[in-house]
Amino acid sequence: MFNFVIRNITTEFFEKKQQVMDAVVQVSDYEWVLIFCSAGDQEAFLEASGELKKYLNKILPQRSCMYIGEARPIRETATGWKQIELMEKKILPGKDGILREREIPYLNEELPKGGCYKTPPWEVWQKSMNNSQEMDQVCQDICAFLGENFDQGVLTIESLERFLKELGQLVYGYLGQQQMGFSQVFESREFDRRERDSYHSLDAAVGFVQWVFETLKGSAGSRKSQEDVVTQVKDYIENHLHEELSRGLLAKMVFLSEDYVSKLFKATTGMSIPGYIAARRIEKAKDYLSHSNLPVSRIALEVGYSNFSYFSKTFRDLTGMTPNEYRNKTVKPKTPPGASAE
């Protein structure tokens, strides 16, 4: 699907920009090479490339980045490809997610001219994080550190990998001090996905750091007993039965991980979150059926079911009868005027 989308979009995009693209080559699941035998005006080409990247970021479910090599004679095509691969391995794209070979004169050197990567002041940041009021400042300092190293030309993919590993240790250390487990606060799959995305550009790396600290700050402000967490989840469900509800939404509401909240809810109530939501919705539907004249289809919507067939099936699974059967059984017929009821 990605291959189809990329091929069609890039071809159509550059045609509109009057840039002739000669080929699109897929080199891996999420990597393509766009080949131009003649890029025409360089400034127009670079402008079009930037617009393409912004467009791809809007329509694709993940960030994209772009590496642009120098124009070379055909006989040097292999050399140009090696340079682009080297760019991808060594250098982190800037905020716009675009890296141009002509802007990296030190590409083939062991170290950039700006100097060596500096060791972050992790111990200072660790101490500051103990004061919840300084969390925002620590986040700003870490993002500024990344920006400074990038501006000096020393924030390579290798140094960013090292930085993110040490950031992980900082997070584990902080959670340990707060007597919280990593799985209580973060979804491992989401954390890993966001970390992988952070290698795409400086902006993505900064965004990852900000997300980590927003999550930590949220968990610090919501440390409750297990009973309090479950009560808060139950209250939210009860007040939003007519809306779309999911484990992910409820977990974010209490600033804890989805897996942790799910296990805690099941251990406390004996029911899964989806099972509890269904039970409460059907109880609400039974109340509507017994005490209102609303059509069954409207009642389904009122308790959060947009699919009437699924509502009827769930109702029957939990009550043993259809909504209409339940209504006929529970609603007492009205006594005609002038008649006596025995």
KEKE-3310 file (N, C-alpha, C; in steps of 0.2 Angstrom, whole numbers, plus 5000, padded with zeros to 4 digits):
npx = (5004:5009:5019:5012:5005:5016:5023:5013:5009:5021:5025:5014:5015:5027:5025:5016:5023:5031:5043:5053:5052:5062:5062:5055:5061:5059:5068:5067:5055:5050:5056:5061:5069:5070:5073:5081:5085:5087:5086:5083:5080:5088:5084:5070:5068:5072:5062:5050:5053:5053:5039:5033:5037:5030:5017:5017:5018:5006:4997:5001:5003:5014:5029:5039:5055:5068:5082:5093:5104:5119:5119:5126:5137:5132:5140:5144:5134:5133:5142:5136:5124:5130:5134:5122:5117:5126:5123:5111:5114:5122:5119:5108:5092:5086:5074:5065:5065:5073:5087:5102:5115:5124:5125:5133:5148:5157:5154:5161:5171:5177:5173:5162:5166:5162:5165:5166:5153:5144:5143:5128:5120:5115:5114:5111:5099:5092:5091:5084:5071:5065:5058:5042:5038:5048:5049:5045:5055:5066:5063:5063:5077:5083:5078:5084:5097:5098:5096:5106:5117:5114:5115:5129:5133:5136:5126:5123:5116:5121:5125:5113:5106:5114:5111:5097:5096:5102:5092:5082:5086:5086:5072:5068:5075:5069:5055:5057:5061:5049:5041:5035:5031:5038:5028:5017:5015:5019:5015:5023:5024:5020:5029:5041:5038:5037:5050:5057:5053:5058:5071:5070:5071:5077:5066:5057:5064:5065:5051:5048:5055:5047:5035:5037:5040:5028:5020:5026:5024:5010:5007:5013:5005:4994:4994:4987:4977:4974:4961:4955:4959:4951:4938:4938:4938:4927:4917:4919:4915:4902:4896:4898:4892:4885:4895:4909:4920:4935:4948:4961:4958:4952:4963:4972:4965:4968:4981:4989:4996:4988:4988:4991:4980:4970:4973:4972:4959:4952:4957:4951:4937:4933:4929:4932:4937:4930:4919:4913:4909:4900:4890:4885:4880:4870:4862:4858:4851:4840:4833:4829:4820:4810:4805:4802:4796:4804:4810:4817:4829:4833:4836:4847:4857:4857:4864:4876:4878:4881:4878:4864:4861:4872:4869:4857:4861:4871:4862:4854:4863:4866:4855:4846:4835:4827:4828:4814:4807:4810:4805:4791:4789:4792:4785:4771:4754:4743:4729:4712:4702:4689:4689:4692:4707:4713)
npy = (4994:5006:5008:5009:5021:5030:5030:5034:5047:5054:5055:5061:5073:5080:5081:5091:5101:5104:5096:5084:5067:5053:5040:5029:5020:5007:5003:4997:4992:5004:5014:5024:5028:5043:5046:5058:5063:5075:5089:5102:5119:5122:5128:5129:5115:5111:5118:5112:5099:5101:5104:5093:5084:5090:5087:5073:5071:5074:5065:5052:5040:5042:5050:5058:5058:5067:5064:5073:5071:5077:5083:5073:5066:5052:5041:5042:5038:5027:5031:5043:5037:5030:5040:5046:5035:5036:5048:5046:5036:5043:5057:5068:5074:5091:5103:5103:5091:5088:5084:5089:5085:5094:5103:5097:5097:5090:5076:5065:5064:5058:5065:5078:5096:5104:5099:5088:5077:5081:5076:5074:5083:5072:5069:5081:5084:5074:5076:5088:5084:5078:5087:5091:5103:5108:5100:5104:5113:5105:5097:5107:5111:5099:5098:5109:5106:5096:5104:5113:5104:5099:5111:5113:5103:5090:5081:5067:5052:5041:5047:5052:5040:5035:5045:5044:5031:5034:5043:5035:5028:5038:5040:5028:5028:5039:5035:5024:5031:5036:5026:5018:5008:5005:5000:5004:5017:5020:5013:5000:4997:5009:5018:5013:5014:5028:5032:5026:5034:5046:5047:5052:5066:5082:5089:5078:5071:5080:5081:5069:5069:5078:5072:5061:5068:5075:5064:5059:5069:5070:5057:5060:5069:5062:5052:5039:5028:5011:5008:5021:5024:5015:5019:5031:5028:5021:5031:5040:5032:5030:5042:5045:5036:5037:5040:5037:5024:5018:5007:5014:5027:5029:5025:5036:5046:5044:5045:5034:5018:5008:4994:4992:4999:4991:4978:4981:4986:4974:4965:4972:4973:4961:4961:4964:4979:4982:4973:4978:4991:4987:4980:4991:4999:4991:4990:5003:5005:4996:5003:5014:5007:5002:5014:5024:5030:5030:5025:5009:5009:5023:5022:5013:5022:5032:5025:5023:5014:5014:5005:4996:4982:4976:4981:4975:4962:4961:4965:4954:4944:4947:4948:4938:4940:4949:4967:4972:4962:4962:4975:4973:4964:4970:4983:4988:4986:5000:5004:5005:5019:5021:5007:4994:4989:4973)
npz = (5000:5004:4995:4983:4986:4988:4975:4966:4972:4972:4959:4952:4960:4957:4943:4942:4947:4937:4937:4931:4935:4934:4939:4952:4965:4976:4990:5003:5015:5020:5013:4999:4984:4974:4957:4947:4931:4927:4936:4934:4938:4953:4965:4963:4963:4976:4983:4979:4984:4997:4999:4995:5006:5017:5013:5012:5026:5031:5025:5028:5041:5048:5052:5039:5031:5022:5011:5001:4988:4979:4962:4950:4938:4927:4928:4941:4949:4958:4968:4972:4978:4989:4996:5000:5008:5018:5024:5029:5039:5048:5050:5058:5052:5051:5058:5048:5043:5032:5023:5016:5005:5001:5011:5021:5023:5030:5029:5026:5035:5051:5063:5065:5061:5071:5083:5098:5104:5118:5135:5142:5157:5166:5180:5186:5181:5185:5199:5199:5194:5205:5211:5207:5202:5194:5183:5170:5167:5166:5155:5145:5146:5142:5129:5124:5125:5115:5104:5104:5102:5089:5082:5082:5075:5079:5083:5079:5071:5079:5091:5095:5097:5108:5117:5119:5125:5137:5142:5144:5155:5164:5165:5170:5183:5189:5190:5198:5210:5213:5216:5206:5192:5176:5166:5172:5168:5155:5138:5132:5118:5112:5117:5111:5098:5096:5100:5090:5079:5083:5077:5065:5063:5070:5075:5078:5087:5098:5100:5105:5117:5124:5124:5133:5145:5147:5149:5161:5170:5170:5176:5189:5194:5197:5206:5214:5225:5221:5221:5220:5207:5199:5203:5198:5184:5183:5186:5175:5164:5167:5166:5153:5144:5132:5123:5113:5120:5126:5131:5129:5129:5142:5150:5147:5153:5167:5167:5166:5160:5147:5148:5161:5168:5163:5168:5182:5183:5180:5191:5202:5200:5194:5181:5164:5156:5143:5145:5156:5152:5142:5150:5158:5149:5144:5155:5156:5145:5148:5157:5150:5141:5150:5155:5146:5130:5120:5103:5100:5092:5094:5108:5107:5102:5112:5122:5117:5106:5089:5079:5076:5075:5082:5095:5098:5098:5108:5119:5119:5122:5135:5142:5139:5131:5117:5114:5112:5117:5130:5134:5132:5142:5154:5154:5161:5156:5153:5163:5157:5156:5168:5171:5183:5191:5196)
capx = (5000:5014:5023:5007:5004:5022:5024:5008:5009:5027:5025:5009:5017:5032:5023:5012:5028:5035:5049:5053:5055:5063:5060:5054:5064:5058:5074:5065:5048:5048:5061:5061:5074:5067:5078:5080:5091:5088:5082:5081:5082:5089:5080:5063:5068:5072:5056:5046:5054:5050:5032:5031:5038:5025:5011:5017:5017:4999:4993:5004:5002:5021:5034:5044:5061:5071:5089:5094:5111:5121:5119:5132:5137:5129:5145:5146:5128:5135:5145:5130:5120:5133:5134:5115:5116:5130:5119:5105:5117:5127:5117:5101:5089:5084:5067:5061:5066:5076:5095:5105:5122:5128:5125:5136:5155:5161:5151:5166:5175:5175:5169:5160:5170:5160:5168:5163:5147:5145:5139:5122:5121:5110:5113:5108:5092:5088:5089:5078:5065:5062:5053:5038:5037:5054:5048:5044:5061:5071:5061:5066:5084:5085:5077:5089:5103:5098:5096:5113:5122:5113:5118:5136:5135:5138:5121:5123:5111:5125:5125:5106:5105:5117:5107:5090:5097:5103:5086:5078:5089:5084:5065:5068:5077:5063:5050:5059:5060:5041:5039:5030:5034:5037:5022:5011:5015:5020:5014:5029:5024:5019:5035:5046:5037:5039:5057:5060:5051:5062:5077:5069:5073:5078:5060:5054:5068:5062:5044:5048:5056:5041:5029:5040:5039:5021:5017:5028:5021:5003:5007:5015:4999:4988:4996:4981:4977:4971:4953:4954:4959:4945:4932:4938:4937:4919:4913:4919:4911:4895:4894:4899:4890:4883:4900:4914:4924:4940:4953:4966:4955:4952:4970:4975:4962:4971:4988:4993:4996:4982:4989:4991:4973:4966:4974:4970:4952:4950:4958:4947:4930:4932:4927:4936:4934:4925:4914:4910:4906:4894:4885:4882:4876:4863:4858:4855:4846:4834:4830:4825:4815:4805:4802:4802:4793:4809:4811:4823:4835:4836:4839:4854:4861:4858:4869:4883:4878:4879:4876:4858:4861:4876:4866:4852:4865:4873:4857:4851:4868:4867:4848:4842:4829:4828:4825:4807:4804:4811:4800:4784:4789:4793:4781:4764:4749:4739:4722:4708:4697:4683:4690:4696:4712:4713)
capy = (5000:5012:5008:5012:5028:5034:5030:5039:5054:5058:5056:5067:5079:5083:5083:5098:5106:5104:5093:5077:5062:5047:5033:5028:5014:5005:4999:4993:4993:5011:5018:5025:5033:5046:5048:5063:5064:5083:5092:5109:5124:5119:5131:5126:5108:5110:5120:5107:5093:5103:5104:5086:5081:5092:5084:5066:5070:5075:5060:5046:5039:5042:5055:5056:5063:5067:5065:5075:5071:5082:5081:5070:5062:5046:5037:5043:5036:5023:5036:5047:5033:5028:5046:5047:5030:5038:5054:5042:5033:5047:5064:5069:5079:5097:5103:5102:5084:5087:5084:5090:5083:5100:5107:5093:5097:5085:5070:5059:5064:5054:5069:5085:5101:5107:5096:5081:5076:5083:5072:5078:5083:5068:5069:5087:5084:5069:5079:5093:5080:5076:5093:5091:5110:5109:5095:5108:5116:5100:5096:5113:5110:5093:5100:5115:5103:5093:5109:5115:5099:5099:5117:5112:5098:5084:5077:5061:5046:5037:5051:5052:5033:5035:5050:5041:5026:5037:5046:5029:5027:5044:5039:5022:5031:5044:5031:5020:5035:5038:5019:5017:5004:5008:4998:5008:5024:5019:5007:4998:4997:5016:5021:5010:5017:5035:5032:5025:5040:5052:5047:5055:5073:5085:5090:5072:5069:5085:5079:5063:5071:5082:5067:5058:5072:5076:5058:5058:5075:5068:5052:5063:5073:5058:5046:5038:5021:5007:5009:5028:5024:5011:5023:5037:5025:5019:5037:5042:5027:5031:5049:5045:5029:5038:5042:5031:5023:5013:5007:5019:5034:5029:5025:5043:5050:5043:5046:5027:5014:5005:4988:4993:5000:4985:4973:4984:4986:4967:4963:4975:4972:4955:4961:4968:4986:4982:4969:4982:4996:4984:4979:4997:5002:4987:4992:5010:5003:4993:5008:5017:5003:5002:5020:5029:5028:5030:5019:5005:5012:5029:5020:5011:5028:5035:5021:5022:5009:5016:4999:4993:4975:4974:4983:4970:4955:4962:4965:4947:4940:4949:4948:4932:4942:4955:4974:4973:4957:4965:4980:4970:4960:4974:4988:4986:4989:5005:5003:5009:5024:5018:5000:4993:4984:4968)
capz = (5000:5005:4988:4978:4987:4986:4968:4963:4974:4970:4951:4951:4963:4953:4936:4943:4949:4931:4938:4928:4939:4929:4942:4959:4967:4983:4993:5009:5017:5021:5010:4992:4980:4968:4953:4942:4927:4927:4941:4932:4943:4959:4970:4962:4964:4983:4986:4978:4988:5004:4999:4995:5012:5021:5011:5015:5033:5032:5023:5030:5048:5052:5050:5034:5031:5015:5010:4994:4986:4974:4955:4948:4931:4928:4930:4948:4952:4964:4973:4975:4982:4995:5001:5003:5013:5024:5027:5033:5045:5052:5052:5060:5048:5055:5060:5042:5041:5025:5024:5009:5005:5000:5017:5025:5020:5034:5029:5025:5041:5057:5067:5062:5063:5077:5090:5100:5107:5125:5139:5146:5164:5169:5187:5188:5178:5189:5205:5198:5193:5211:5212:5202:5199:5189:5177:5164:5166:5164:5148:5141:5146:5138:5122:5122:5124:5108:5099:5104:5099:5082:5078:5082:5070:5083:5085:5074:5073:5084:5097:5097:5100:5115:5121:5121:5130:5144:5143:5146:5162:5168:5166:5175:5189:5191:5191:5204:5216:5214:5217:5200:5187:5169:5163:5174:5165:5147:5134:5129:5110:5110:5118:5106:5091:5097:5100:5083:5075:5085:5073:5058:5063:5077:5078:5080:5094:5103:5101:5109:5124:5126:5126:5139:5151:5148:5152:5168:5173:5171:5181:5195:5197:5197:5210:5218:5226:5215:5222:5217:5199:5197:5204:5193:5178:5183:5185:5168:5160:5169:5163:5145:5141:5125:5119:5111:5125:5124:5136:5128:5132:5150:5153:5146:5158:5173:5166:5167:5154:5145:5150:5169:5170:5161:5173:5188:5183:5181:5197:5207:5198:5191:5174:5159:5154:5138:5148:5161:5148:5139:5155:5161:5143:5143:5161:5155:5140:5151:5161:5144:5138:5155:5158:5141:5124:5114:5099:5102:5088:5097:5114:5106:5101:5118:5126:5114:5100:5082:5075:5080:5075:5087:5101:5099:5099:5115:5123:5120:5125:5142:5146:5136:5127:5113:5118:5112:5122:5137:5135:5133:5148:5160:5154:5163:5152:5157:5164:5153:5160:5170:5173:5189:5191:5201)
cpx = (5004:5017:5018:5006:5010:5023:5019:5008:5015:5027:5020:5011:5022:5030:5019:5017:5033:5042:5049:5056:5056:5061:5059:5056:5063:5064:5072:5058:5045:5053:5061:5066:5070:5073:5076:5086:5092:5083:5080:5084:5082:5085:5073:5062:5067:5065:5051:5046:5052:5043:5029:5032:5032:5018:5011:5016:5010:4995:4995:5004:5009:5024:5038:5050:5064:5078:5090:5102:5112:5120:5125:5131:5134:5134:5147:5139:5129:5138:5140:5126:5123:5133:5127:5114:5120:5127:5114:5108:5120:5123:5109:5098:5087:5077:5063:5061:5069:5083:5098:5112:5126:5129:5130:5144:5159:5158:5155:5171:5173:5171:5168:5165:5168:5162:5165:5157:5148:5141:5134:5123:5115:5108:5109:5100:5088:5086:5083:5072:5061:5057:5049:5037:5043:5054:5049:5051:5066:5069:5064:5073:5086:5084:5082:5096:5104:5099:5103:5118:5121:5116:5125:5138:5137:5133:5120:5118:5115:5124:5118:5104:5108:5113:5100:5090:5098:5096:5081:5080:5086:5076:5064:5070:5072:5057:5051:5059:5053:5038:5033:5034:5033:5031:5016:5010:5015:5018:5020:5029:5024:5026:5041:5045:5039:5046:5060:5059:5056:5069:5076:5071:5074:5071:5056:5058:5065:5055:5043:5050:5051:5036:5031:5038:5032:5018:5019:5025:5014:5003:5009:5010:4993:4990:4990:4981:4973:4964:4951:4954:4953:4939:4932:4936:4929:4915:4913:4915:4904:4892:4895:4897:4888:4888:4905:4919:4929:4945:4959:4964:4955:4958:4973:4972:4965:4978:4992:4992:4990:4983:4988:4984:4969:4966:4971:4962:4949:4951:4953:4940:4928:4929:4932:4933:4929:4918:4910:4906:4899:4888:4882:4878:4869:4859:4854:4849:4839:4830:4826:4819:4809:4802:4802:4798:4798:4809:4817:4830:4838:4839:4846:4859:4863:4863:4875:4884:4876:4876:4870:4858:4866:4873:4861:4855:4867:4868:4854:4856:4868:4860:4844:4836:4831:4826:4818:4804:4805:4806:4793:4784:4789:4788:4774:4759:4745:4732:4717:4704:4691:4683:4693:4701:4712:4720)
cpy = (5006:5013:5011:5019:5032:5035:5035:5046:5058:5059:5062:5073:5083:5085:5090:5103:5107:5101:5086:5072:5056:5041:5034:5021:5012:5001:4996:4995:5000:5016:5018:5029:5036:5048:5053:5064:5071:5086:5099:5114:5121:5122:5129:5119:5107:5113:5115:5101:5095:5102:5097:5082:5083:5088:5077:5066:5071:5069:5053:5046:5039:5048:5053:5061:5062:5068:5067:5075:5076:5079:5079:5067:5055:5041:5037:5041:5032:5027:5040:5043:5031:5034:5047:5041:5033:5044:5051:5039:5038:5054:5064:5075:5085:5097:5102:5095:5083:5088:5084:5089:5089:5104:5103:5092:5092:5078:5064:5059:5060:5058:5076:5090:5105:5105:5090:5082:5077:5078:5076:5078:5079:5069:5076:5087:5079:5072:5084:5090:5078:5081:5093:5098:5112:5104:5099:5111:5111:5098:5101:5112:5105:5095:5105:5111:5099:5098:5112:5111:5099:5105:5117:5107:5091:5080:5072:5056:5042:5040:5051:5045:5033:5039:5047:5035:5029:5041:5041:5028:5032:5042:5033:5024:5035:5040:5026:5024:5036:5031:5017:5012:5007:5006:5001:5015:5024:5013:5006:4999:5005:5019:5019:5014:5025:5036:5031:5031:5046:5052:5051:5063:5076:5087:5084:5070:5074:5083:5073:5064:5074:5077:5063:5062:5074:5070:5057:5063:5073:5062:5055:5066:5068:5051:5044:5030:5018:5008:5016:5028:5020:5015:5028:5034:5024:5026:5040:5038:5029:5037:5050:5039:5031:5040:5036:5030:5017:5013:5012:5025:5034:5029:5032:5047:5050:5043:5039:5023:5010:4998:4988:4994:4994:4980:4975:4984:4978:4964:4965:4973:4965:4955:4965:4974:4986:4978:4974:4988:4993:4983:4985:5000:4998:4989:4999:5009:5000:4998:5012:5013:5002:5008:5026:5026:5029:5024:5015:5007:5018:5027:5017:5017:5031:5031:5019:5017:5012:5011:4995:4986:4973:4976:4977:4963:4956:4962:4958:4943:4941:4948:4941:4934:4948:4962:4974:4968:4959:4971:4978:4966:4965:4980:4986:4989:4994:5003:5007:5013:5020:5011:5000:4988:4979:4966)
cpz = (5000:4998:4983:4979:4986:4979:4964:4965:4972:4963:4950:4954:4959:4946:4937:4945:4942:4932:4935:4932:4935:4932:4949:4961:4974:4985:4999:5010:5017:5018:5002:4990:4974:4964:4948:4938:4926:4931:4940:4937:4950:4965:4969:4964:4972:4986:4985:4982:4995:5004:4999:5002:5017:5019:5013:5022:5035:5030:5026:5038:5052:5049:5044:5034:5024:5015:5003:4993:4981:4967:4953:4941:4932:4930:4937:4952:4959:4970:4977:4980:4989:4999:5004:5009:5019:5027:5032:5039:5050:5054:5053:5056:5053:5056:5054:5040:5034:5026:5017:5009:5004:5006:5022:5023:5024:5034:5029:5031:5047:5062:5064:5065:5069:5084:5091:5104:5115:5129:5143:5153:5167:5176:5190:5186:5183:5196:5204:5197:5199:5213:5206:5198:5194:5183:5171:5162:5163:5157:5144:5141:5142:5130:5119:5121:5117:5103:5098:5100:5091:5079:5078:5077:5073:5085:5079:5076:5079:5091:5100:5100:5108:5120:5124:5125:5137:5146:5147:5153:5166:5170:5171:5182:5192:5194:5198:5210:5218:5215:5212:5195:5180:5165:5166:5171:5157:5144:5131:5121:5108:5111:5113:5099:5091:5097:5093:5078:5077:5081:5067:5058:5070:5080:5081:5087:5099:5105:5106:5116:5127:5128:5132:5145:5152:5151:5159:5172:5175:5177:5188:5198:5198:5201:5215:5220:5221:5215:5219:5209:5197:5198:5199:5186:5177:5182:5178:5164:5161:5166:5156:5142:5134:5120:5117:5117:5123:5130:5135:5131:5139:5153:5153:5151:5165:5173:5168:5160:5153:5148:5158:5171:5169:5167:5180:5189:5184:5188:5203:5206:5196:5184:5170:5158:5149:5141:5152:5157:5145:5144:5158:5155:5143:5149:5160:5150:5143:5154:5156:5142:5143:5156:5153:5135:5118:5110:5101:5098:5091:5104:5113:5105:5108:5123:5122:5108:5094:5078:5079:5080:5081:5094:5103:5101:5106:5120:5125:5124:5133:5146:5144:5132:5122:5117:5118:5117:5129:5139:5136:5139:5154:5160:5156:5159:5156:5157:5161:5158:5162:5172:5179:5188:5197:5203)
residu = (MET:PHE:ASN:PHE:VAL:ILE:ARG:ASN:ILE:THR:THR:GLU:PHE:PHE:GLU:LYS:LYS:GLN:GLN:VAL:MET:ASP:ALA:VAL:VAL:GLN:VAL:SER:ASP:TYR:GLU:TRP:VAL:LEU:ILE:PHE:CYS:SER:ALA:GLY:ASP:GLN:GLU:ALA:PHE:LEU:GLU:ALA:SER:GLY:GLU:LEU:LYS:LYS:TYR:LEU:ASN:LYS:ILE:LEU:PRO:GLN:ARG:SER:CYS:MET:TYR:ILE:GLY:GLU:ALA:ARG:PRO:ILE:ARG:GLU:THR:ALA:THR:GLY:TRP:LYS:GLN:ILE:GLU:LEU:MET:GLU:LYS:LYS:ILE:LEU:PRO:GLY:LYS:ASP:GLY:ILE:LEU:ARG:GLU:ARG:GLU:ILE:PRO:TYR:LEU:ASN:GLU:GLU:LEU:PRO:LYS:GLY:GLY:CYS:TYR:LYS:THR:PRO:PRO:TRP:GLU:VAL:TRP:GLN:LYS:SER:MET:ASN:ASN:SER:GLN:GLU:MET:ASP:GLN:VAL:CYS:GLN:ASP:ILE:CYS:ALA:PHE:LEU:GLY:GLU:ASN:PHE:ASP:GLN:GLY:VAL:LEU:THR:ILE:GLU:SER:LEU:GLU:ARG:PHE:LEU:LYS:GLU:LEU:GLY:GLN:LEU:VAL:TYR:GLY:TYR:LEU:GLY:GLN:GLN:GLN:MET:GLY:PHE:SER:GLN:VAL:PHE:GLU:SER:ARG:GLU:PHE:ASP:ARG:ARG:GLU:ARG:ASP:SER:TYR:HIS:SER:LEU:ASP:ALA:ALA:VAL:GLY:PHE:VAL:GLN:TRP:VAL:PHE:GLU:THR:LEU:LYS:GLY:SER:ALA:GLY:SER:ARG:LYS:SER:GLN:GLU:ASP:VAL:VAL:THR:GLN:VAL:LYS:ASP:TYR:ILE:GLU:ASN:HIS:LEU:HIS:GLU:GLU:LEU:SER:ARG:GLY:LEU:LEU:ALA:LYS:MET:VAL:PHE:LEU:SER:GLU:ASP:TYR:VAL:SER:LYS:LEU:PHE:LYS:ALA:THR:THR:GLY:MET:SER:ILE:PRO:GLY:TYR:ILE:ALA:ALA:ARG:ARG:ILE:GLU:LYS:ALA:LYS:ASP:TYR:LEU:SER:HIS:SER:ASN:LEU:PRO:VAL:SER:ARG:ILE:ALA:LEU:GLU:VAL:GLY:TYR:SER:ASN:PHE:SER:TYR:PHE:SER:LYS:THR:PHE:ARG:ASP:LEU:THR:GLY:MET:THR:PRO:ASN:GLU:TYR:ARG:ASN:LYS:THR:VAL:LYS:PRO:LYS:THR:PRO:PRO:GLY:ALA:SER:ALA:GLU)
# end
